[in-house]
Amino acid sequence: MNIYLLRHGETEQNSKRFYYGNLDVDITDKGIKQIEYINNEIRNIDFDKIYVSNMKRAISTASIVSKDKNILCIKDKRLNEMNLGVFEGKSYEHIQKEYPIEFQKWSDDWKYYAPPDGETYVEFYERVKEFFQEILKLEDKNILLVTHGGVIRSILTYVMGENLDVFWKFGSKNGDLTLVKYEYENLYIDSIIHADI
């Protein structure tokens, strides 16, 4: 099985380096170009299924790569980015200033501390893991997941043996396409294509 992980195109919040996960924003013109670049790379792949988070930025991304493929995109909220609660839509500096105690607790215990009204990383990881384990039970050859950087890092953490500390060892830029292969009950990272825009 080939599992393609596509991070959505750039958003305005990405370009401003804001924390956001649950904010429902769309992709920019640059984001559209990034995904058009990747779409050209995957135009000849026959996907059995395309799964997408239910956030605008992922849906817009999926619409670009699915438009010529005559395939329905299946929305699944487990592919949504981590909910950062009150930190949503704020810069690193703004969070440190407005929520110094909460930010310090989050920095000290990033796995188990949830920003107010948000979710812990462990909660987030478990919902992504549940989804991914369901995918591995399918009989399909090519599956595309259109999602977010945190989700992709969590899947790669799972691939690397579920040591949550490796979450920070992966990069996932806007428009990146990562191929994970599942063969003989073995998962491995095969390739990463960057949207060079």
C-alpha positions as CSV (number, residue, x, y, z in Angstrom):
1,M,0.0,0.0,0.0
2,N,1.2,3.5,-0.8
3,I,0.0,6.2,1.6
4,Y,0.6,9.7,0.4
5,L,0.5,12.5,3.0
6,L,-0.1,15.9,1.5
7,R,0.2,19.0,3.7
8,H,-2.2,21.8,2.6
9,G,-0.9,24.8,0.8
10,E,0.3,28.0,2.5
11,T,-2.2,30.1,4.5
12,E,-1.9,33.7,5.6
13,Q,-1.4,32.4,9.2
14,N,1.6,30.3,8.0
15,S,3.2,33.2,6.3
16,K,2.8,35.3,9.6
17,R,4.0,32.4,11.7
18,F,0.9,32.3,13.9
19,Y,-0.1,29.3,16.0
20,Y,-3.3,27.9,14.6
21,G,-4.9,24.5,14.3
22,N,-8.6,24.8,14.8
23,L,-8.9,28.2,13.0
24,D,-10.7,27.5,9.7
25,V,-8.7,29.5,7.2
26,D,-8.1,29.1,3.4
27,I,-4.9,28.9,1.4
28,T,-3.2,31.8,-0.3
29,D,-2.4,32.3,-4.0
30,K,1.1,30.9,-3.2
31,G,-0.6,28.0,-1.5
32,I,-2.6,27.3,-4.7
33,K,0.6,27.4,-6.7
34,Q,2.3,24.9,-4.3
35,I,-0.5,22.4,-4.7
36,E,-0.6,22.9,-8.4
37,Y,3.1,22.0,-8.5
38,I,2.5,18.8,-6.4
39,N,-0.6,18.0,-8.5
40,N,1.6,17.9,-11.6
41,E,3.9,15.4,-9.7
42,I,1.0,13.0,-8.9
43,R,-1.2,13.4,-11.9
44,N,-0.6,9.9,-13.1
45,I,-1.3,8.2,-9.8
46,D,-4.7,6.4,-9.6
47,F,-5.9,7.0,-6.0
48,D,-8.3,4.5,-4.6
49,K,-9.4,6.9,-1.9
50,I,-8.7,10.5,-0.9
51,Y,-9.2,11.5,2.8
52,V,-9.2,15.1,3.9
53,S,-9.6,17.0,7.1
54,N,-12.7,19.1,7.4
55,M,-10.8,22.4,7.5
56,K,-11.0,24.8,4.5
57,R,-7.3,24.8,3.8
58,A,-7.2,21.1,3.4
59,I,-10.5,21.0,1.5
60,S,-9.2,23.6,-1.0
61,T,-6.0,21.7,-1.4
62,A,-7.9,18.4,-2.0
63,S,-10.1,20.0,-4.6
64,I,-7.0,21.0,-6.7
65,V,-5.5,17.4,-6.6
66,S,-8.9,15.6,-7.1
67,K,-10.4,17.8,-9.8
68,D,-9.2,15.6,-12.7
69,K,-9.4,12.3,-10.9
70,N,-13.2,11.8,-10.7
71,I,-12.9,10.7,-7.1
72,L,-14.8,11.7,-4.0
73,C,-12.9,13.2,-1.1
74,I,-13.9,11.7,2.2
75,K,-13.8,14.1,5.1
76,D,-12.7,12.9,8.5
77,K,-12.3,15.3,11.5
78,R,-9.6,13.0,12.9
79,L,-7.3,14.5,10.2
80,N,-7.8,18.0,11.6
81,E,-4.8,19.8,13.1
82,M,-4.3,19.9,16.8
83,N,-6.7,22.2,18.7
84,L,-4.5,24.9,20.4
85,G,-7.4,26.5,22.3
86,V,-6.7,30.1,23.4
87,F,-3.3,30.1,21.7
88,E,-5.1,29.9,18.3
89,G,-4.3,32.8,15.9
90,K,-1.6,34.3,18.1
91,S,2.1,34.7,17.6
92,Y,4.8,33.1,19.8
93,E,5.5,36.5,21.4
94,H,1.8,37.3,21.9
95,I,1.2,33.9,23.7
96,Q,4.2,34.5,26.0
97,K,2.9,37.9,26.9
98,E,-0.8,37.2,27.2
99,Y,-0.6,33.6,28.7
100,P,2.8,33.4,30.4
101,I,1.9,30.7,33.0
102,E,0.0,28.6,30.5
103,F,2.8,28.9,27.9
104,Q,5.4,27.9,30.4
105,K,3.3,24.8,31.4
106,W,2.9,23.9,27.8
107,S,6.6,24.3,27.1
108,D,7.5,22.2,30.2
109,D,5.1,19.4,29.4
110,W,4.1,19.6,25.7
111,K,2.8,16.0,25.6
112,Y,0.3,16.2,28.5
113,Y,-0.6,19.8,29.0
114,A,-3.5,21.3,27.0
115,P,-3.7,25.0,26.3
116,P,-7.0,26.3,27.8
117,D,-9.9,25.0,25.6
118,G,-7.4,23.0,23.6
119,E,-6.2,19.4,23.5
120,T,-3.0,17.7,24.7
121,Y,-0.6,16.4,22.2
122,V,-1.3,12.8,23.5
123,E,-5.0,13.3,22.8
124,F,-4.2,14.6,19.4
125,Y,-1.8,11.8,18.6
126,E,-4.3,9.1,19.7
127,R,-7.0,10.4,17.4
128,V,-4.6,10.5,14.4
129,K,-3.3,7.0,15.3
130,E,-6.8,5.6,15.5
131,F,-7.5,6.9,12.0
132,F,-4.2,5.7,10.5
133,Q,-4.6,2.2,12.0
134,E,-7.9,2.0,10.2
135,I,-6.3,3.0,6.9
136,L,-3.7,0.2,7.3
137,K,-6.6,-2.4,7.3
138,L,-7.8,-1.4,3.8
139,E,-7.0,-3.4,0.7
140,D,-6.3,-0.3,-1.4
141,K,-3.1,0.3,-3.4
142,N,-2.9,4.2,-3.3
143,I,-4.4,6.4,-0.7
144,L,-4.0,10.2,-0.4
145,L,-4.4,12.0,3.0
146,V,-4.8,15.7,2.7
147,T,-4.1,17.2,6.1
148,H,-1.9,19.3,8.3
149,G,1.7,19.4,9.5
150,G,1.0,18.2,13.0
151,V,-1.0,15.2,11.7
152,I,1.7,14.3,9.2
153,R,4.4,14.5,12.0
154,S,2.2,12.3,14.2
155,I,1.8,9.7,11.4
156,L,5.6,9.7,10.9
157,T,6.0,9.3,14.7
158,Y,3.8,6.2,14.5
159,V,5.8,4.9,11.5
160,M,9.0,5.3,13.6
161,G,7.8,3.2,16.5
162,E,5.6,5.6,18.5
163,N,8.4,7.3,20.4
164,L,6.5,10.6,20.8
165,D,9.8,12.5,21.2
166,V,10.6,12.0,17.5
167,F,7.6,14.2,16.6
168,W,10.0,17.2,16.5
169,K,12.5,15.3,14.3
170,F,10.3,15.7,11.1
171,G,9.7,18.8,9.0
172,S,6.5,19.2,7.0
173,K,6.3,22.3,4.8
174,N,3.2,23.6,3.1
175,G,2.6,21.5,0.0
176,D,5.0,18.7,1.0
177,L,4.1,15.3,-0.2
178,T,5.4,12.4,1.8
179,L,5.1,8.8,0.7
180,V,4.7,6.1,3.4
181,K,4.8,2.5,2.1
182,Y,3.1,-0.4,3.9
183,E,4.5,-3.7,2.7
184,Y,4.7,-7.1,4.4
185,E,3.3,-5.5,7.6
186,N,6.2,-3.1,7.6
187,L,5.8,0.7,7.4
188,Y,8.6,2.9,6.1
189,I,9.1,6.5,4.8
190,D,9.9,6.2,1.1
191,S,10.1,9.8,-0.2
192,I,9.3,13.4,0.3
193,I,8.6,15.9,-2.5
194,H,8.8,19.6,-1.7
195,A,6.6,22.1,-3.5
196,D,9.4,24.3,-4.8
197,I,7.5,27.6,-5.1
